[in-house]
Amino acid sequence: MLKRKLGVLFLIGCFIFSSVPMVSCRTSAPIIYVAGDGSGDFNCDGKDDHVQINQALKFVAENSAYTTVHLKGPFTYVIDNTLLIGSNTILEGDSNAVIKLVDHAGWTTMKPLIQQMSSSGNNNITIRGFEVDVNHDGNAELAKGKGYYNVIYFLYTSNVAVHDMYMHDGHGDGLRIKYGSNIQFYNNTIYKLGHDGLFAIECSNVEAWNNKITCRTNSALRVWNSKNVKFHDNFIDSFYHWSAGGPGIQVERSKGDMNNVEIYDNVITNTYGPGIWLIGTAGAYDKSLSSVYIHHNIFYDSGTNPSIEWVGGVLGSGFHNVLIENNVFDGVHNAAVVNMYSTDTNAGPSGTGFTTTVRNNVIVNTQPRTKNAAGTGYGVINRLTSSHKIVLENNCLYSNTAGNYKNVNSATDIYVDPLFVNSNSGDYHLKSVAGRWNGETWVKDSTSSPCIDAGYSSSDYSNEPDDNGNRINIGAFGNTKYASKSGTPIVDNQAPVINSIPDVNVEAGKSLTFTVSASDADGDSLAYSASGTPSGATFDSKSGVFSWTPVAGQEGTYSVTFEVSDGKLQDSATAAISVVNHNQAPVINSIPDVSVEAGKSLTFTVSASDADGDSLAYSASGTPSGATFDSKSGVFSWTPVAGQEGTYSLTFEVSDG
């Protein structure tokens, strides 16, 4: 009897030992290791590796002393079923540990690679540090964006952190979470997943930061009917392809409270759809149920999709209390800020009174969109004028292809080159003679941006460094510690240009007056001076008027130099003024009376002398029919005919002009 009882105890002990492979003797809490080289507590062979990983996750879930499942690398763990993670669990891995979906997995829609263990939800879950290859090309038979092969899909789960992951080449979302709270998504690299990088549905307290996301099929970051959201310090781009996706960030409301959505300090570039899409579909609702604050972002070249109209920088409809402040929009398509639905002619959601305030932004180089380009390429457009309003306050707009506004206007915006440091390299700091940040230190420029100290008068500027001019800067660095400093601009002065002064002649005893003029590109006040002026001449330094009446004895040529100055730079020109004697009339020589027979020719020359040696011109009056008179040579010729007998009185005149 005794021996039989001992035998049963021995068999039970062996069973426990074999079901937990060497855990109790090889690994101390809190980490369980999974490996592909035989060194783990659970070991995989590159086939159906979900089995061992799930065993490790189950062990941690059932043993409270353990918190973490660590995937050792380098190794590729091929899975053909969902990994199930419980509460209070960390799933982590080396950076060269890869979870890869098997080829042709054939899963149903909404079956993810990683899911919470309990259908009613779990809490306190962290996923970090490893790579997930969703093997798009190995499962190309299924469509993207239809819910296939989401990397992570949690329901009713709170206190979730997903960070330092590399997730790529998929059909669905990176992290999709519904009915969750306290969600952190940061330091991840997302490349060409098949839907959203992060998609939070009916969640609260969602934050995503320091992610680098290349979109495919849909957006980088997305929330739907969620509140208390912060998306910041992310880099978001896409690529030019039919599958490249929609917006960089999508904020969507169909019901409930969507307050405190804040999007800031992101760089959003080359998105296929709009940079940010605010889309409300609920129609009329209480204004207290939504608020979105978009600030200190940089948008450039967003909205490249050639097949849709809903592109732009920030595209919105159906949201109350939207503030778009201190952003830079450079080279976006359609408009930097546009109120519209999916097409220009769609009336959008029902309801009225939707207001967007656009303040302290720089909007430059807006381009027409590709589809139905007419009427696009403006800085700001409102296509929902009966229900939506855009309020513009102290923005800077410059070089927008179609113009600055369509169906909006502003009394406080400025229209000048913002003088970025180098927009081609993505440096949108404002030039400043007093100092601007170059990424490492403060440097000074030879000129200052007109956007410095030009923002909305009531905006906070307390975060700007001294000297801050007691007013916020326009642009993405206004009211930040990297705001360009105030200071008196040093303008690159250009020299005035004096207009040409022709040489002139004047007779002694007659008055000569002319005005010296000049132009100045900077609009500076000009002063004139003259040197070599003859005796008796006057010159007004303000008006540039030269006056002189030379007298007898001042005959000759005078070289007078005129100069113009803007106080720093000068230009000059020299004119020759020739004084000649008082003009004397020419004297015509005596012309005797003559007789001629009809039918015979008469020719004589009228001549004159001129004491001044002037060129002379002759004229005649009373000449009979058929007679000719040469005004230059003074030769008179006539052959009278029968019937012209009689006496003719002719008058000849000579002139020196």
MARDORO-453420 format. One record per residue (C-alpha): x, y, z; residue in one letter; residue number from 1. Coordinates in steps of 0.001 Angstrom, whole numbers, m for minus. Layout:
BEGIN
X  Y  Z  a  NUM
...
***
This chain:
BEGIN
0  0  0  m  1
2819  2334  893  l  2
4750  1571  m2305  k  3
1698  2163  m4486  r  4
1144  5632  m3030  k  5
4763  6639  m3594  l  6
4569  5509  m7212  g  7
1634  7735  m7952  v  8
3369  10756  m6425  l  9
6434  10081  m8539  f  10
4449  9975  m11799  l  11
2647  13209  m11038  i  12
5937  14972  m10345  g  13
7346  13817  m13680  c  14
4285  15146  m15496  f  15
4664  18610  m14011  i  16
8346  18692  m14814  f  17
7850  17702  m18457  s  18
5035  20158  m19149  s  19
7178  23128  m18097  v  20
10412  22468  m19950  p  21
13219  23055  m17513  m  22
11691  26351  m16288  v  23
11942  25600  m12646  s  24
15623  24773  m12835  c  25
17002  27016  m15621  r  26
15278  30409  m15479  t  27
14524  32556  m12498  s  28
11712  35038  m12454  a  29
10663  37280  m14103  p  30
11796  36314  m17671  i  31
11059  33237  m19770  i  32
13223  32859  m22889  y  33
12179  31525  m26277  v  34
14964  30676  m28704  a  35
15700  29051  m32006  g  36
19116  27681  m31129  d  37
18165  25417  m28225  g  38
19202  27882  m25531  s  39
15700  28907  m24460  g  40
13230  27703  m21925  d  41
10997  27058  m24925  f  42
12743  26224  m28167  n  43
11524  26638  m31729  c  44
12571  25195  m35066  d  45
11197  27787  m37532  g  46
7946  25956  m38116  k  47
4702  26366  m36176  d  48
6646  28443  m33677  d  49
3409  29893  m32315  h  50
3070  26679  m30323  v  51
6145  27254  m28153  q  52
5634  31026  m27907  i  53
2057  30490  m26729  n  54
3293  27945  m24197  q  55
5669  30575  m22845  a  56
2948  33240  m22740  l  57
579  30850  m21015  k  58
3193  29996  m18409  f  59
3745  33682  m17596  v  60
m7  34282  m17406  a  61
m365  31434  m14904  e  62
2700  32204  m12789  n  63
2576  35656  m11223  s  64
6276  35674  m10386  a  65
6970  35836  m14119  y  66
6261  38943  m16212  t  67
8154  38611  m19483  t  68
8523  36396  m22536  v  69
11738  37242  m24364  h  70
12349  36145  m27955  l  71
16028  35566  m28528  k  72
17673  36483  m31790  g  73
18934  36148  m34344  p  74
16076  33892  m35347  f  75
12921  34029  m37442  t  76
9916  32583  m35657  y  77
7369  31431  m38233  v  78
3824  31354  m36915  i  79
630  29865  m38304  d  80
m1713  30864  m35491  n  81
m2398  33815  m33226  t  82
m180  34539  m30245  l  83
m2286  35029  m27098  l  84
m1021  37370  m24414  i  85
m2470  37752  m20938  g  86
m2553  40506  m18349  s  87
552  41863  m16667  n  88
2731  40474  m19438  t  89
5644  41800  m21465  i  90
6334  40223  m24847  l  91
9756  41428  m25916  e  92
12621  40386  m28120  g  93
16043  41151  m29435  d  94
16056  43510  m32407  s  95
17065  40604  m34675  n  96
14304  38348  m33405  a  97
11630  38194  m36101  v  98
8073  36919  m35931  i  99
6982  36044  m39456  k  100
3587  34966  m40750  l  101
3659  31700  m42657  v  102
3109  31767  m46428  d  103
m525  31462  m47528  h  104
m1814  31479  m43985  a  105
m5423  31605  m45119  g  106
m6737  33185  m41922  w  107
m10146  34792  m41693  t  108
m10499  38544  m41511  t  109
m9791  40179  m38119  m  110
m7680  37238  m36968  k  111
m4461  38974  m35842  p  112
m944  37781  m35225  l  113
m1134  38890  m31570  i  114
m4299  39128  m29478  q  115
m5323  39429  m25846  q  116
m5827  36096  m24126  m  117
m9279  36770  m22713  s  118
m12169  37695  m24993  s  119
m13392  40047  m22286  s  120
m10084  41878  m22286  g  121
m6753  41980  m20478  n  122
m4711  44746  m18888  n  123
m1123  45873  m18466  n  124
395  44512  m21669  i  125
3705  45598  m23210  t  126
5036  44505  m26602  i  127
8511  45750  m27445  r  128
11829  45393  m29145  g  129
11467  42867  m31978  f  130
10501  42685  m35635  e  131
7251  41493  m37173  v  132
7329  40517  m40840  d  133
3700  40121  m41872  v  134
4852  38538  m45142  n  135
2684  40472  m47553  h  136
4157  38894  m50664  d  137
3755  35394  m49235  g  138
47  36096  m48757  n  139
m606  38216  m51812  a  140
m3829  36379  m52612  e  141
m5675  38530  m50042  l  142
m6553  42230  m50283  a  143
m5014  44941  m48154  k  144
m7170  47014  m45832  g  145
m9822  44328  m45300  k  146
m8838  43254  m41792  g  147
m6471  40462  m42736  y  148
m3373  39830  m40638  y  149
m3415  42792  m38286  n  150
m241  42565  m36243  v  151
m1949  43303  m32919  i  152
m5685  43483  m32238  y  153
m6873  44086  m28680  f  154
m10419  44398  m27351  l  155
m11396  45810  m23945  y  156
m7737  46105  m23020  t  157
m6167  48882  m20965  s  158
m2658  50008  m20090  n  159
m1099  48910  m23367  v  160
2398  49894  m24506  a  161
3811  48986  m27922  v  162
7254  50420  m28521  h  163
10582  49964  m30264  d  164
9034  47578  m32750  m  165
9689  47118  m36453  y  166
6478  46050  m38198  m  167
6379  45814  m41957  h  168
4943  44440  m45182  d  169
1430  43560  m44117  g  170
m2198  43530  m45104  h  171
m3685  45185  m42036  g  172
m2999  47354  m38995  d  173
26  47529  m36730  g  174
m1854  48020  m33462  l  175
m5627  47939  m33683  r  176
m7402  48435  m30374  i  177
m11078  48813  m29582  k  178
m12700  49824  m26280  y  179
m9317  50371  m24647  g  180
m7647  53028  m22526  s  181
m4192  54258  m21605  n  182
m2511  53271  m24852  i  183
1090  54161  m25655  q  184
2605  53631  m29102  f  185
6140  54964  m29478  y  186
9605  54553  m30985  n  187
8265  52178  m33622  n  188
9210  51842  m37273  t  189
6227  50971  m39460  i  190
6810  50274  m43121  y  191
4149  49411  m45658  k  192
1598  47710  m43495  l  193
m1717  47218  m45250  g  194
m3931  49583  m43290  h  195
m3176  51827  m40275  d  196
m38  51901  m38171  g  197
m2167  52570  m35080  l  198
m5965  52419  m35122  f  199
m7753  53205  m31845  a  200
m11551  52788  m31838  i  201
m13696  54139  m29002  e  202
m10661  54496  m26762  c  203
m9416  57087  m24302  s  204
m5975  58347  m23348  n  205
m4173  57389  m26556  v  206
m645  58655  m27182  e  207
1695  57982  m30109  a  208
5112  59573  m30425  w  209
8549  59193  m31984  n  210
7327  56748  m34616  n  211
8576  56567  m38197  k  212
5734  55391  m40390  i  213
5533  54828  m44138  t  214
1857  54421  m45019  c  215
294  51876  m47309  r  216
m3452  51594  m48044  t  217
m4513  53915  m45232  n  218
m3045  56105  m42516  s  219
m113  56134  m40141  a  220
m2139  57040  m37045  l  221
m5912  56898  m36721  r  222
m8528  57388  m34024  v  223
m12251  56897  m34255  w  224
m14693  58114  m31599  n  225
m11836  58423  m29130  s  226
m10912  61160  m26675  k  227
m7817  62471  m24914  n  228
m5503  61732  m27825  v  229
m1951  62963  m28379  k  230
m48  62309  m31622  f  231
3318  64045  m31553  h  232
6913  63955  m32734  d  233
6239  61401  m35463  n  234
7703  61267  m38960  f  235
5086  60184  m41482  i  236
5503  59651  m45199  d  237
4232  57489  m48040  s  238
5172  56650  m51604  f  239
3724  57271  m55045  y  240
1720  54159  m55884  h  241
m1947  53199  m56145  w  242
m1614  51252  m52884  s  243
138  54061  m51037  a  244
m2800  54934  m48834  g  245
m4749  57901  m47654  g  246
m4030  60465  m44935  p  247
m1001  60644  m42709  g  248
m3248  61029  m39654  i  249
m6975  60319  m39624  q  250
m9338  61611  m36932  v  251
m12871  60288  m37323  e  252
m16079  60918  m35420  r  253
m19508  59324  m35780  s  254
m20647  59566  m32147  k  255
m19678  60383  m28593  g  256
m17024  62545  m27000  d  257
m13985  63385  m29136  m  258
m12470  66128  m27030  n  259
m8826  66855  m26425  n  260
m7397  65521  m29659  v  261
m3963  67126  m29992  e  262
m1619  66672  m32951  i  263
1735  68423  m32722  y  264
5436  68446  m33574  d  265
5021  65953  m36414  n  266
6665  65994  m39833  v  267
4164  64828  m42454  i  268
5462  64580  m45992  t  269
4660  63041  m49347  n  270
1437  61472  m48142  t  271
m749  60049  m50876  y  272
m3865  61515  m49278  g  273
m4086  64598  m47016  p  274
m1584  65176  m44260  g  275
m4378  65120  m41669  i  276
m8008  64215  m42310  w  277
m10685  65271  m39847  l  278
m13880  63555  m40892  i  279
m17100  63821  m38928  g  280
m20104  61856  m40126  t  281
m22527  62377  m37241  a  282
m24193  65497  m38586  g  283
m25496  68010  m36056  a  284
m24328  67535  m32462  y  285
m23432  69543  m29391  d  286
m20343  71696  m29926  k  287
m18908  70578  m26595  s  288
m18359  67042  m27895  l  289
m15345  67680  m30105  s  290
m12132  69691  m30071  s  291
m8973  69263  m32119  v  292
m5736  71216  m31708  y  293
m3210  70898  m34541  i  294
4  72819  m33912  h  295
3733  73013  m34579  h  296
3664  70452  m37403  n  297
5497  70617  m40718  i  298
3649  69491  m43843  f  299
5383  69344  m47186  y  300
4453  67756  m50523  d  301
1391  66031  m49058  s  302
m1608  65002  m51159  g  303
m14  63394  m54224  t  304
m2830  60932  m55009  n  305
m3872  61500  m58657  p  306
m7182  59673  m58322  s  307
m8993  61457  m55480  i  308
m10080  65028  m54760  e  309
m9768  64883  m50947  w  310
m6098  65801  m50686  v  311
m4367  68685  m48960  g  312
m2540  69630  m45778  g  313
m5368  69517  m43225  v  314
m8705  68488  m44710  l  315
m11707  68763  m42435  g  316
m15453  68457  m42072  s  317
m17895  67840  m39262  g  318
m15700  68921  m36329  f  319
m16287  71761  m33905  h  320
m13560  73715  m32134  n  321
m10672  73061  m34512  v  322
m7555  75192  m34006  l  323
m4734  74945  m36551  i  324
m1846  76982  m35193  e  325
1869  77555  m35842  n  326
2327  74992  m38580  n  327
4254  75153  m41848  v  328
2607  74001  m45087  f  329
4979  73850  m48048  d  330
4088  72541  m51493  g  331
964  70628  m50472  v  332
m1611  69793  m53122  h  333
m5120  71283  m53383  n  334
m4873  73556  m50310  a  335
m2987  73793  m47052  a  336
m6258  73936  m45125  v  337
m9499  72914  m46819  v  338
m13031  72299  m45605  n  339
m14522  69616  m47826  m  340
m15887  66085  m47771  y  341
m14664  63392  m50134  s  342
m15398  65447  m53267  t  343
m15788  69132  m54055  d  344
m19511  68767  m54642  t  345
m20353  66608  m51623  n  346
m22284  68745  m49138  a  347
m20706  66993  m46160  g  348
m22391  66101  m42893  p  349
m25612  67731  m41769  s  350
m25427  70400  m39107  g  351
m23986  73903  m39087  t  352
m21647  76089  m37100  g  353
m18491  74066  m37625  f  354
m15593  76498  m37124  t  355
m11894  76096  m37831  t  356
m9429  78775  m36716  t  357
m6214  78985  m38722  v  358
m3623  81059  m36875  r  359
115  81851  m37084  n  360
774  79380  m39913  n  361
3121  79721  m42884  v  362
1482  78554  m46120  i  363
3697  78549  m49211  v  364
3962  76978  m52657  n  365
548  75258  m52631  t  366
74  73207  m55813  q  367
m3045  72180  m57746  p  368
m4117  68608  m57138  r  369
m4019  66154  m60050  t  370
m7681  65149  m60254  k  371
m9992  68003  m61300  n  372
m7240  70544  m60790  a  373
m9288  73608  m61727  a  374
m10056  75760  m58707  g  375
m7316  74198  m56592  t  376
m3832  75283  m55573  g  377
m4996  77985  m53151  y  378
m3578  78497  m49689  g  379
m6946  78026  m47946  v  380
m10247  76761  m49389  i  381
m13723  76426  m47883  n  382
m16044  74285  m50012  r  383
m18662  73904  m47274  l  384
m19606  77553  m46892  t  385
m23166  76940  m45759  s  386
m22131  74875  m42732  s  387
m18435  75499  m42077  h  388
m16423  78625  m41353  k  389
m12672  79249  m41476  i  390
m11294  82108  m39382  v  391
m7843  83342  m40464  l  392
m5546  85134  m38014  e  393
m1986  86327  m38676  n  394
m831  83728  m41170  n  395
1897  84225  m43761  c  396
961  83183  m47306  l  397
3378  83322  m50230  y  398
3733  81942  m53744  s  399
598  79766  m53743  n  400
m88  78748  m57329  t  401
m3752  79738  m57671  a  402
m3739  82449  m55032  g  403
m4209  82674  m51297  n  404
m7924  82140  m50667  y  405
m11057  80580  m52080  k  406
m14302  81354  m50236  n  407
m12383  82783  m47248  v  408
m10697  86091  m46438  n  409
m8447  87698  m43850  s  410
m7634  91185  m42599  a  411
m4560  90153  m40598  t  412
m2565  87761  m42791  d  413
673  88868  m44451  i  414
1877  88029  m47956  y  415
5691  87962  m47983  v  416
8545  85510  m48365  d  417
8925  83984  m44874  p  418
12697  83643  m45371  l  419
13173  80040  m44237  f  420
16760  78952  m43684  v  421
16573  76194  m46314  n  422
13203  74678  m47115  s  423
14768  72374  m49719  n  424
16581  70533  m46937  s  425
13616  70722  m44561  g  426
14958  73550  m42387  d  427
11964  75789  m41709  y  428
13560  77949  m39040  h  429
13212  81656  m39734  l  430
16304  83666  m40608  k  431
17281  86206  m37952  s  432
20011  88790  m37485  v  433
19661  88278  m33728  a  434
20009  84490  m33804  g  435
18276  81304  m34900  r  436
18761  77656  m33987  w  437
20646  75478  m36498  n  438
20145  72191  m34676  g  439
23258  72525  m32549  e  440
23777  76162  m31665  t  441
22568  79697  m32283  w  442
23789  81420  m35440  v  443
23081  84825  m36976  k  444
21916  85699  m40463  d  445
22347  88842  m42515  s  446
18593  89372  m42655  t  447
15515  88637  m40573  s  448
12246  86979  m41492  s  449
9147  89201  m41574  p  450
7367  86390  m39683  c  451
9315  87137  m36497  i  452
7068  88910  m33958  d  453
4221  88929  m36508  a  454
1862  86383  m34928  g  455
m1501  86783  m33275  y  456
m1260  89467  m30604  s  457
m2921  87343  m27894  s  458
m910  84166  m28542  s  459
1442  82972  m25825  d  460
5125  83663  m26561  y  461
6596  82823  m23148  s  462
8538  79795  m24430  n  463
10484  81850  m26965  e  464
14056  82787  m25975  p  465
15050  86394  m25279  d  466
14925  88702  m27170  d  467
11426  87561  m28143  n  468
9953  90945  m28987  g  469
7020  90267  m26645  n  470
5112  88647  m29478  r  471
4899  85170  m30986  i  472
6588  84242  m34273  n  473
4573  82866  m37162  i  474
5525  79321  m38190  g  475
6311  75932  m36678  a  476
8773  77217  m34061  f  477
6681  80057  m32673  g  478
6422  79891  m28865  n  479
9074  77182  m28622  t  480
12590  77318  m27248  k  481
13834  77151  m30848  y  482
12001  80275  m32031  a  483
14195  82662  m33989  s  484
15119  85724  m31969  k  485
13895  89253  m32442  s  486
16177  92058  m33571  g  487
16455  94916  m36022  t  488
16920  93465  m39489  p  489
20089  94318  m41364  i  490
18802  95037  m44822  v  491
21072  94323  m47761  d  492
21318  97943  m48984  n  493
21372  98533  m52716  q  494
22961  101595  m54278  a  495
20699  104189  m55921  p  496
20850  104450  m59714  v  497
21050  107891  m61325  i  498
19126  108341  m64538  n  499
20961  109330  m67725  s  500
21657  113094  m68208  i  501
22017  114188  m71849  p  502
24551  116817  m72942  d  503
22938  120241  m73512  v  504
23592  123518  m75401  n  505
22515  126962  m74247  v  506
22967  130411  m75711  e  507
24585  133055  m73630  a  508
21863  135161  m72110  g  509
19247  132377  m72127  k  510
18123  130251  m69142  s  511
18833  126504  m68819  l  512
16904  124322  m66331  t  513
16794  120495  m65977  f  514
16199  117961  m63188  t  515
18584  115209  m62147  v  516
16627  112101  m61020  s  517
17448  108646  m59645  a  518
15799  105425  m58411  s  519
16452  103327  m55307  d  520
15339  99674  m54979  a  521
15181  99939  m51188  d  522
13008  103058  m51270  g  523
15589  105074  m49353  d  524
15533  108870  m49203  s  525
17985  110342  m51686  l  526
20190  113433  m51652  a  527
21837  115016  m54699  y  528
25062  116973  m55151  s  529
27012  118492  m58069  a  530
30652  119355  m58736  s  531
32178  121467  m61514  g  532
29209  123794  m61640  t  533
29959  127077  m63515  p  534
29709  130487  m61918  s  535
26145  131619  m61461  g  536
24623  128121  m61628  a  537
22476  126722  m58800  t  538
21662  123093  m57857  f  539
19019  121949  m55311  d  540
20273  118896  m53346  s  541
16737  117767  m52501  k  542
14888  118225  m55757  s  543
17849  117707  m58112  g  544
16984  120873  m60102  v  545
19914  122549  m61968  f  546
19448  126200  m63122  s  547
21804  128586  m64986  w  548
21654  131643  m67187  t  549
25130  132040  m68716  p  550
26246  135559  m69630  v  551
28402  136878  m72444  a  552
31944  135770  m71907  g  553
30949  132313  m70495  q  554
30920  130661  m73887  e  555
32518  127235  m73888  g  556
31903  123664  m72696  t  557
31521  122784  m69004  y  558
31761  119257  m67549  s  559
29451  118966  m64512  v  560
29294  115789  m62359  t  561
26059  115016  m60529  f  562
25913  112490  m57646  e  563
23055  110819  m55760  v  564
23363  109126  m52347  s  565
21074  107073  m50051  d  566
23307  107931  m47099  g  567
25540  104912  m47578  k  568
25974  104201  m51273  l  569
26264  106553  m54257  q  570
25942  106747  m58026  d  571
27022  109571  m60388  s  572
26806  110815  m63954  a  573
28605  113604  m65886  t  574
26949  115984  m68359  a  575
28533  118412  m70858  a  576
26958  121897  m70931  i  577
27972  124000  m73964  s  578
27437  127790  m73960  v  579
27323  129431  m77381  v  580
27154  133103  m78516  n  581
23827  134861  m78866  h  582
22446  133884  m82262  n  583
22560  136434  m85088  q  584
20143  136447  m88004  a  585
21430  135401  m91401  p  586
21640  138079  m94128  v  587
20240  137336  m97574  i  588
22176  138716  m100493  n  589
20547  141196  m102901  s  590
18445  139647  m105690  i  591
18128  141842  m108793  p  592
14907  142037  m110816  d  593
15055  139904  m113972  v  594
13223  139537  m117302  s  595
12692  136408  m119345  v  596
10935  135637  m122627  e  597
8105  133112  m122705  a  598
9530  129755  m123759  g  599
13010  130499  m122407  k  600
14547  129218  m119149  s  601
15421  131404  m116176  l  602
17768  130148  m113440  t  603
19439  132011  m110557  f  604
20670  131264  m107036  t  605
19545  132920  m103858  v  606
22389  133140  m101328  s  607
22901  134396  m97771  a  608
25518  134703  m95048  s  609
25389  133885  m91257  d  610
27785  135360  m88720  a  611
27301  132357  m86399  d  612
28025  129887  m89156  g  613
24637  128211  m88649  d  614
23162  125917  m91279  s  615
20731  127818  m93462  l  616
17471  126866  m95115  a  617
15732  128795  m97912  y  618
12103  129239  m98824  s  619
10121  131177  m101469  a  620
6582  132515  m101714  s  621
4631  133855  m104721  g  622
6367  131488  m107126  t  623
4537  131227  m110485  p  624
3140  127997  m111821  s  625
5848  125696  m113132  g  626
8656  127324  m111133  a  627
10853  125313  m108716  t  628
12939  126422  m105771  f  629
15483  124261  m103893  d  630
15358  125072  m100151  s  631
18865  123763  m99570  k  632
20797  125168  m102558  s  633
18655  128290  m103078  g  634
18402  127607  m106848  v  635
15334  129054  m108549  f  636
14308  127641  m112009  s  637
11430  128519  m114342  w  638
10549  128293  m118019  t  639
7415  130385  m118542  p  640
5027  129376  m121320  v  641
2792  131396  m123639  a  642
21  132985  m121678  g  643
2210  133595  m118572  q  644
3343  137010  m119753  e  645
3316  139589  m116962  g  646
5213  140729  m113848  t  647
5601  138420  m110783  y  648
6688  139494  m107296  s  649
8532  136681  m105447  l  650
9727  136773  m101842  t  651
12749  134687  m100798  f  652
13564  133926  m97137  e  653
16555  132404  m95347  v  654
16543  130956  m91783  s  655
19173  129534  m89391  d  656
16476  127582  m87569  g  657
***
